[in-house]
Amino acid sequence: MTGPDGAPHGVPPAGTSLVLRGREVGRTPDGALRPVVMAIVNRTTDSFYAPARLSDDGAALEAAHLAWADGAQILDVGGVRAGVGPEVDEAEEIARVVPFVARVRAEVPDLLVSVDTWRSGVAREAVAAGADLVNDTWAGHDPALVEVAGAAGVGVVCSHTGGAVPRTDPYRVEYPPGLGADPDADPRDGLVDDVVETLRSAAARAVACGVPPRSVLVDPTHDFGKNSWHSLHLLRRTEALAGLGYPLLMALSRKDFVGETLGLGPDDRLEGTLAATALAAWLGASVFRAHDVVATRRVLDLVAAVRDEAPPHAVLRGLA
């Protein structure tokens, strides 16, 4: 039995599939559609998770090959630490990112490439080098960035930071309570309302600038402009975010809200990350930015099977 949306009863609606440069991402040869893993390569020396610091060209390229072999379909390449740190100007960011994007495009041609930047100048150079997606984690701080994506017909990530500016950490962030008609509504949904309206508006502008609708990802952007209570509530309300009708990106991997919830540092946050990943996948998220590709791929495949979206690899127990 299925519900009106075609999903089995009790299963939240499926997420929206992602299309980049005309390619539907996550479609398997047998026709099943699986959530997508976006691997991470940071061309930095100061990212919060040490194993993702790949400033050496050879190590970074090896990581790109491994990400593809392990089941990632997108590689997200960043040249600047998201949080507070030493200044990296635009020229240096381009030098860290753009030649590497060109090498990945040449050597791992089936791996889609995303560039994690808030600067339109970096995005323009990266797209010219072959990037398929611009991951704007700072919510349109440079309004020309989405115009670069639209002019090139590549994808873009629309994010939510609560007004925070690039490379700042949140401090005593507050959102107004939800004021919906339902007297029993959760007052914390004021945050959800803010995220939904921000992402809806940003996605509409991206489409108006020429980005194909299914190439627009929306990202609630856990930890950015939020405390851990905020990030946990956004996770439990994933279904509302997926309901925007755009592919939903979840960047949960080893983040502070996972660490603060469990009392763990970045090196010990894998299990918490995978638990959050399973919840978000069940509730309709489509793309997962992850440091741990193999573990994330396995979690997503299991959730897809439970959701009846993909068959098990083999069914022998009780039949042989």
N, C-alpha and C positions, 0 to 999 in steps of 0.2 A: 504494500500500500504506500502511496505517496501523497504528499500534500499538494496544494494548488500550485506551488512553484516547481513541482517535479521532484523535490527532494523527499527521501523517506521520512515518514512521520517521526517527529522528535529531533530531526536533524536541521540545524539552521541553514538558510539558503546558501548556495555556493557563491564563492567570490567571483568577481569579474576577471576574465582572462586578460593578459597583457599582450599587446602587439607592438613590436619594435621594428621599424623599417619594413613593415609588411609581413613580418614573421610572428606567428602566434607562439609565444614562449610557453613551454611546459607541455605541449602536445606530444604524446608518445606515439611510436609507430602503430600501436594497436588502437589509436584513437582516444585513449584516456587523457584527461587533462589533470596534471599534477601541479601543486604549488611549486613555486620556483625558488631556488636558492641563489642568493647574491653573495658571492665570496668577497672578502675584503683584502686589499693590499694598500697599506699606508706607506707612502714614500717619505716617511718622516723618521726622526730619531726619538720622538717624545710622545707617541700615542699612548693612551692609558693602559693598553694591553700590550706588553712587550713583544710577544711572538708576532704581532701584526706590524711591527716596525721593520720595514723592508726597504731601506734607503739604498742598499746595494743592488745594482742593476741585475746581476746574475741571480741573486736570491729571489728578487721580485719576479723575474721571468720564470724561474723554476716554480714559484708559488702559483703563477697563472696556469702553467701546464698542469700542475697537480690539482688545482681547483676544477678544471674541466674534467680531468680523469675521475675525480671524486663525485661528480654529479652536479656541480654548479653550472648554471647557464648564463649568469651575468657575473662580471668582475667589477667591483666598485673600487676605483683608484682615487686616493686622496693625497694631497700634497701638504696639507696644513692640519695640525691637531685641532680638533673641534673646540677644546677648552682653552683656558688661559695658558699662555706659553710665549716663547720668544717670537718676535715679529717675523713674519714671512711675507715679503712683498709680492706683488703680482708676477714680476719677472722671475723670481725664484720659484714660485709655485708652478709657473709654466715650465721651467727647466726640469722640475722634479716629475711632472706629470705627462706632458705632451709627447716627448720622445718615447716614453714607455708605452703610452697608448698606441703609438704607431707600431712598435715592436710586437705588442700583443696581437694587434690586428693582422700583422704579417705572419706570425708564427702559430697563433691559435685562432684561425679565422672563424671557427664556429662559435667561439666564446664571445658573447655580447659584452660590450665595454661601457661602463658607466663612469663618469667623472664626478667626484664629490667636491663641489666648489660652490661658493656664493658669488663669484666674480664673473661677470659676463665676458670679460676679456679672456679669461682662462677657458671658459666654456667654448668660446668661438674657436680658439686654437685647438682644443681637444676634439671638437666635432670635425674640424678640418682634417685632423689626424686619424679619424675613424671612429670616434666615440658614438655610441648609439643612444645614450641616455645621459641627461644632466641631473645630478642629484643635488638639488638646492636645499641643503639642510637648514638654511637660515631664512626661510619663509619670504623670499622675494626682497631681501635687503637691497639687492641691486635689481631694480625693476626691468633693466634691459636684458637680464639673463633669459627670461622666458621668451623674449622676442628672438634671441639667438636660436633657441630650440625650435620655435615655430618656423622661422625662416628656413631652417635646415630640414624640417620634418622629422626631427628626432624626438625621443621621449623626454619628459621632465617629471621630476618629483616635486609635488607641492607639499610643503611642510607647515608645522605649527610650532611657534616658539613663544607665544604669548607676548610678542613685542620685543623680545630680547634681541640684542644686536650681536653680530658675530664675535665668537671667542669670548663670551662672558658666561659666568656661572650664575645659576638662579639664586636669588636671596629673598626669602620670605615672600614667595610668590602667592598671590591670592586671586581667585576668580569669584565672581558673584554667584550666589546660589541660584539653582534652577527655579524658574517661576512659572512652570507649566500649569495647565488647567487641572491636572490631577493632584488633589490634595495629598495623596500618598507618594508623590514623586520624590525621588532621592534628591536632596538639595545639592549633592555633589554633581548632579548632572548639569549644573551651570558651566562647569568645565567642559563637559561633553558638548553642550550647546555652542560654546565658544570655538571649540575645535571643529565641529561640523560646519559652522557658518564660515569660518576662516578657510577651510579646505574647499568648500563648495565655491566660494568666491574666487579663490586662486585657480581652481581647476577651470572655471568658466573663462577666466582671463587667458589661461593657457590655450584653450580651444579657440578663443577669438584671435589669438596670435598665430594660429596655424598648426598647433600640435594636434594630431589625431586623438579623438577622445579616449581610445583604448591604449594610447601611448602616454596618457596622463596618470601617474600614480599619486595617491594621496597617502600621507604619512603623519600620524599624530605626533611623532617625534618625541618618544619617551625620554625623560630627563631634561630635555631642552626647555627652559622656561617653566619647569615643573619640579615639585618635590616628589618624594616616593609615593605618598598617598595619591597624588594626582596620577602618576604613571600606573599604579595598580588599578585605579578606577577606570582609566582608559582601557586597560587590558580586559577588565570584566565587561566593558561596553563595546567590545570589538564589533559586535553585530551591527550596532548603530553606525559605526564608521564604514563598514563594508556596504551598508545600505545607501551610501552616496552614489553607488553605481560605477565607480572607477576602480581599477585594480588597487588593492590596499597593501601598502608596504609596511612591514613591521621590522624595525631595527631594534631588536631586544638584546642582542648578544652581549652578555657579560656586563650589562649596564649597571649603573649605581643603584637603581631601584631594586634590582635583583640582589645586589650585594648588601644593601641596607636591610632588606627584608629578611635575609638569612644570616646576616652578620659575617659576611665573607668578602675577601679581597678579589680582585679581578681573576687571579689564577684559579680560584675555587668556585666559580660561578656557573660552570657548565650545566650541572643538573637543574639549577634554578632556571637557566635560560631555556633548556629543553622543555621544562614544564610550562613555561610561559608560551613557548612556541606551539606546543600541542594545543593549548587552550585557544590561542589566536587562530590556528589553522582550523580547528573545529568550528569556530565562529565566523569563518569566511574570509580571513586574510589570504592574499594571493602570492605575495613575494616576501622572502625573509632574508634580511641582511645578516650574515653569520660569519663568525670567525672559524667555527668548527663545522666544516662542510659535510663530512661523512655522517656525523651524529645527527645533524639537522636534517639531512636527506632521509635518513632512516625514520626519524620521528614523523616527518611529513608523509612518507609513504604509508606508514601504519595508520595515521589519521585519515588519509585518503581512502584506505581500505575500509575503515570503520564507517566512514561517511558513504560507502558504497559508490565511490567515484573511480576506484581502480581495483582490479582483482588482486588477490594474494599472488605472490611469486609462484607458489605451488601449494596444492591441497592434497596431502597424502594420508594424514592421520585419519583412521577410521574407515579408509577406503581400500586399503591394501592388506 
